[in-house]
């Protein structure tokens, strides 16, 4: 199903689980093989599967990594905008 996507959009886990009874096992195997990445954009949000083309390694610039790791997101959502401004983001 993911390979049929015309773009890099993901597929919700619930769409697959309705038609494939042992999808948890299959997804775990695909994640272990680095063929699929599973993300949740909110803690209670749906799981979204993204295909990772095997010919495209996931690489990230070191400056982006250090910026990402240096920024702590506040737990209080009302403070997020202020924290982004303080971090010049």
mmCIF file of the C-alpha atoms, coordinates in Angstrom:
data_MODEL
# 
_entry.id   MODEL 
# 
loop_
_atom_site.group_PDB 
_atom_site.id 
_atom_site.type_symbol 
_atom_site.label_atom_id 
_atom_site.label_alt_id 
_atom_site.label_comp_id 
_atom_site.label_asym_id 
_atom_site.label_entity_id 
_atom_site.label_seq_id 
_atom_site.pdbx_PDB_ins_code 
_atom_site.Cartn_x 
_atom_site.Cartn_y 
_atom_site.Cartn_z 
_atom_site.occupancy 
_atom_site.B_iso_or_equiv 
_atom_site.pdbx_formal_charge 
_atom_site.auth_seq_id 
_atom_site.auth_comp_id 
_atom_site.auth_asym_id 
_atom_site.auth_atom_id 
_atom_site.pdbx_PDB_model_num 
ATOM 1  C CA . UNK A 1 1  ? 0.000  0.000  0.000  1.00 0.00 ? 1  UNK A CA 1 
ATOM 2  C CA . UNK A 1 2  ? 2.798  2.427  0.834  1.00 0.00 ? 2  UNK A CA 1 
ATOM 3  C CA . UNK A 1 3  ? 4.558  1.752  -2.465 1.00 0.00 ? 3  UNK A CA 1 
ATOM 4  C CA . UNK A 1 4  ? 1.393  2.735  -4.332 1.00 0.00 ? 4  UNK A CA 1 
ATOM 5  C CA . UNK A 1 5  ? 1.459  6.237  -2.839 1.00 0.00 ? 5  UNK A CA 1 
ATOM 6  C CA . UNK A 1 6  ? 2.132  8.747  -5.655 1.00 0.00 ? 6  UNK A CA 1 
ATOM 7  C CA . UNK A 1 7  ? 4.051  11.018 -3.266 1.00 0.00 ? 7  UNK A CA 1 
ATOM 8  C CA . UNK A 1 8  ? 5.819  10.766 0.071  1.00 0.00 ? 8  UNK A CA 1 
ATOM 9  C CA . UNK A 1 9  ? 2.592  10.895 2.092  1.00 0.00 ? 9  UNK A CA 1 
ATOM 10 C CA . UNK A 1 10 ? 2.117  8.338  4.818  1.00 0.00 ? 10 UNK A CA 1 
ATOM 11 C CA . UNK A 1 11 ? -0.703 5.904  5.449  1.00 0.00 ? 11 UNK A CA 1 
ATOM 12 C CA . UNK A 1 12 ? -2.602 5.692  8.718  1.00 0.00 ? 12 UNK A CA 1 
ATOM 13 C CA . UNK A 1 13 ? -2.073 2.440  10.565 1.00 0.00 ? 13 UNK A CA 1 
ATOM 14 C CA . UNK A 1 14 ? -5.853 2.057  10.994 1.00 0.00 ? 14 UNK A CA 1 
ATOM 15 C CA . UNK A 1 15 ? -6.321 1.924  7.201  1.00 0.00 ? 15 UNK A CA 1 
ATOM 16 C CA . UNK A 1 16 ? -4.025 -1.074 6.995  1.00 0.00 ? 16 UNK A CA 1 
ATOM 17 C CA . UNK A 1 17 ? -5.151 -2.847 10.164 1.00 0.00 ? 17 UNK A CA 1 
ATOM 18 C CA . UNK A 1 18 ? -8.739 -3.077 8.931  1.00 0.00 ? 18 UNK A CA 1 
ATOM 19 C CA . UNK A 1 19 ? -7.739 -5.388 6.097  1.00 0.00 ? 19 UNK A CA 1 
ATOM 20 C CA . UNK A 1 20 ? -4.648 -7.115 7.492  1.00 0.00 ? 20 UNK A CA 1 
ATOM 21 C CA . UNK A 1 21 ? -5.138 -8.991 10.797 1.00 0.00 ? 21 UNK A CA 1 
ATOM 22 C CA . UNK A 1 22 ? -1.455 -9.383 11.809 1.00 0.00 ? 22 UNK A CA 1 
ATOM 23 C CA . UNK A 1 23 ? -0.332 -5.936 10.767 1.00 0.00 ? 23 UNK A CA 1 
ATOM 24 C CA . UNK A 1 24 ? 1.505  -5.266 14.072 1.00 0.00 ? 24 UNK A CA 1 
ATOM 25 C CA . UNK A 1 25 ? 3.950  -8.088 13.378 1.00 0.00 ? 25 UNK A CA 1 
ATOM 26 C CA . UNK A 1 26 ? 4.452  -7.055 9.742  1.00 0.00 ? 26 UNK A CA 1 
ATOM 27 C CA . UNK A 1 27 ? 5.014  -3.399 10.625 1.00 0.00 ? 27 UNK A CA 1 
ATOM 28 C CA . UNK A 1 28 ? 7.511  -4.337 13.343 1.00 0.00 ? 28 UNK A CA 1 
ATOM 29 C CA . UNK A 1 29 ? 9.460  -6.397 10.796 1.00 0.00 ? 29 UNK A CA 1 
ATOM 30 C CA . UNK A 1 30 ? 9.427  -3.539 8.272  1.00 0.00 ? 30 UNK A CA 1 
ATOM 31 C CA . UNK A 1 31 ? 10.605 -1.052 10.923 1.00 0.00 ? 31 UNK A CA 1 
ATOM 32 C CA . UNK A 1 32 ? 13.409 -3.436 11.928 1.00 0.00 ? 32 UNK A CA 1 
ATOM 33 C CA . UNK A 1 33 ? 14.448 -3.671 8.264  1.00 0.00 ? 33 UNK A CA 1 
ATOM 34 C CA . UNK A 1 34 ? 14.403 0.156  7.938  1.00 0.00 ? 34 UNK A CA 1 
ATOM 35 C CA . UNK A 1 35 ? 11.807 -0.132 5.176  1.00 0.00 ? 35 UNK A CA 1 
ATOM 36 C CA . UNK A 1 36 ? 9.129  1.806  7.094  1.00 0.00 ? 36 UNK A CA 1 
ATOM 37 C CA . UNK A 1 37 ? 9.109  4.628  9.631  1.00 0.00 ? 37 UNK A CA 1 
ATOM 38 C CA . UNK A 1 38 ? 6.180  4.983  12.034 1.00 0.00 ? 38 UNK A CA 1 
ATOM 39 C CA . UNK A 1 39 ? 5.387  8.413  13.460 1.00 0.00 ? 39 UNK A CA 1 
ATOM 40 C CA . UNK A 1 40 ? 2.812  9.933  15.766 1.00 0.00 ? 40 UNK A CA 1 
ATOM 41 C CA . UNK A 1 41 ? 2.406  13.669 15.576 1.00 0.00 ? 41 UNK A CA 1 
ATOM 42 C CA . UNK A 1 42 ? 0.613  13.790 18.922 1.00 0.00 ? 42 UNK A CA 1 
ATOM 43 C CA . UNK A 1 43 ? 0.979  11.422 21.856 1.00 0.00 ? 43 UNK A CA 1 
ATOM 44 C CA . UNK A 1 44 ? -2.596 10.195 21.435 1.00 0.00 ? 44 UNK A CA 1 
ATOM 45 C CA . UNK A 1 45 ? -2.670 10.638 17.653 1.00 0.00 ? 45 UNK A CA 1 
ATOM 46 C CA . UNK A 1 46 ? -2.897 7.974  14.979 1.00 0.00 ? 46 UNK A CA 1 
ATOM 47 C CA . UNK A 1 47 ? 0.188  6.049  13.898 1.00 0.00 ? 47 UNK A CA 1 
ATOM 48 C CA . UNK A 1 48 ? 1.282  7.026  10.394 1.00 0.00 ? 48 UNK A CA 1 
ATOM 49 C CA . UNK A 1 49 ? 3.515  4.778  8.313  1.00 0.00 ? 49 UNK A CA 1 
ATOM 50 C CA . UNK A 1 50 ? 5.992  6.229  5.840  1.00 0.00 ? 50 UNK A CA 1 
ATOM 51 C CA . UNK A 1 51 ? 7.902  4.205  3.279  1.00 0.00 ? 51 UNK A CA 1 
ATOM 52 C CA . UNK A 1 52 ? 11.661 4.566  3.418  1.00 0.00 ? 52 UNK A CA 1 
ATOM 53 C CA . UNK A 1 53 ? 13.168 3.810  0.034  1.00 0.00 ? 53 UNK A CA 1 
ATOM 54 C CA . UNK A 1 54 ? 16.113 1.537  0.616  1.00 0.00 ? 54 UNK A CA 1 
ATOM 55 C CA . UNK A 1 55 ? 18.169 3.495  -1.900 1.00 0.00 ? 55 UNK A CA 1 
ATOM 56 C CA . UNK A 1 56 ? 17.758 6.702  0.117  1.00 0.00 ? 56 UNK A CA 1 
ATOM 57 C CA . UNK A 1 57 ? 19.617 6.663  3.433  1.00 0.00 ? 57 UNK A CA 1 
ATOM 58 C CA . UNK A 1 58 ? 18.230 8.873  6.167  1.00 0.00 ? 58 UNK A CA 1 
ATOM 59 C CA . UNK A 1 59 ? 20.925 11.499 6.672  1.00 0.00 ? 59 UNK A CA 1 
ATOM 60 C CA . UNK A 1 60 ? 20.729 14.670 8.688  1.00 0.00 ? 60 UNK A CA 1 
ATOM 61 C CA . UNK A 1 61 ? 23.047 17.647 8.709  1.00 0.00 ? 61 UNK A CA 1 
ATOM 62 C CA . UNK A 1 62 ? 25.110 17.863 11.914 1.00 0.00 ? 62 UNK A CA 1 
ATOM 63 C CA . UNK A 1 63 ? 24.124 21.491 12.530 1.00 0.00 ? 63 UNK A CA 1 
ATOM 64 C CA . UNK A 1 64 ? 20.447 20.526 12.364 1.00 0.00 ? 64 UNK A CA 1 
ATOM 65 C CA . UNK A 1 65 ? 21.079 17.667 14.791 1.00 0.00 ? 65 UNK A CA 1 
ATOM 66 C CA . UNK A 1 66 ? 22.782 19.947 17.295 1.00 0.00 ? 66 UNK A CA 1 
ATOM 67 C CA . UNK A 1 67 ? 20.025 22.573 16.995 1.00 0.00 ? 67 UNK A CA 1 
ATOM 68 C CA . UNK A 1 68 ? 17.356 19.884 17.441 1.00 0.00 ? 68 UNK A CA 1 
ATOM 69 C CA . UNK A 1 69 ? 19.067 18.417 20.507 1.00 0.00 ? 69 UNK A CA 1 
ATOM 70 C CA . UNK A 1 70 ? 19.697 21.812 22.104 1.00 0.00 ? 70 UNK A CA 1 
ATOM 71 C CA . UNK A 1 71 ? 16.057 22.864 22.102 1.00 0.00 ? 71 UNK A CA 1 
ATOM 72 C CA . UNK A 1 72 ? 13.729 21.623 24.846 1.00 0.00 ? 72 UNK A CA 1 
ATOM 73 C CA . UNK A 1 73 ? 10.017 21.961 24.171 1.00 0.00 ? 73 UNK A CA 1 
ATOM 74 C CA . UNK A 1 74 ? 8.073  23.126 27.230 1.00 0.00 ? 74 UNK A CA 1 
ATOM 75 C CA . UNK A 1 75 ? 5.315  20.847 28.512 1.00 0.00 ? 75 UNK A CA 1 
ATOM 76 C CA . UNK A 1 76 ? 2.936  23.779 28.804 1.00 0.00 ? 76 UNK A CA 1 
ATOM 77 C CA . UNK A 1 77 ? 1.612  24.484 25.277 1.00 0.00 ? 77 UNK A CA 1 
ATOM 78 C CA . UNK A 1 78 ? 1.092  28.159 26.100 1.00 0.00 ? 78 UNK A CA 1 
ATOM 79 C CA . UNK A 1 79 ? 4.886  28.553 26.523 1.00 0.00 ? 79 UNK A CA 1 
ATOM 80 C CA . UNK A 1 80 ? 5.913  26.987 23.214 1.00 0.00 ? 80 UNK A CA 1 
ATOM 81 C CA . UNK A 1 81 ? 5.745  30.204 21.133 1.00 0.00 ? 81 UNK A CA 1 
ATOM 82 C CA . UNK A 1 82 ? 7.885  32.065 23.684 1.00 0.00 ? 82 UNK A CA 1 
ATOM 83 C CA . UNK A 1 83 ? 10.433 29.236 23.766 1.00 0.00 ? 83 UNK A CA 1 
ATOM 84 C CA . UNK A 1 84 ? 10.677 29.240 19.966 1.00 0.00 ? 84 UNK A CA 1 
ATOM 85 C CA . UNK A 1 85 ? 11.304 32.986 19.938 1.00 0.00 ? 85 UNK A CA 1 
ATOM 86 C CA . UNK A 1 86 ? 13.962 32.670 22.644 1.00 0.00 ? 86 UNK A CA 1 
ATOM 87 C CA . UNK A 1 87 ? 15.658 29.945 20.612 1.00 0.00 ? 87 UNK A CA 1 
ATOM 88 C CA . UNK A 1 88 ? 15.559 32.109 17.438 1.00 0.00 ? 88 UNK A CA 1 
ATOM 89 C CA . UNK A 1 89 ? 13.524 29.461 15.703 1.00 0.00 ? 89 UNK A CA 1 
# 
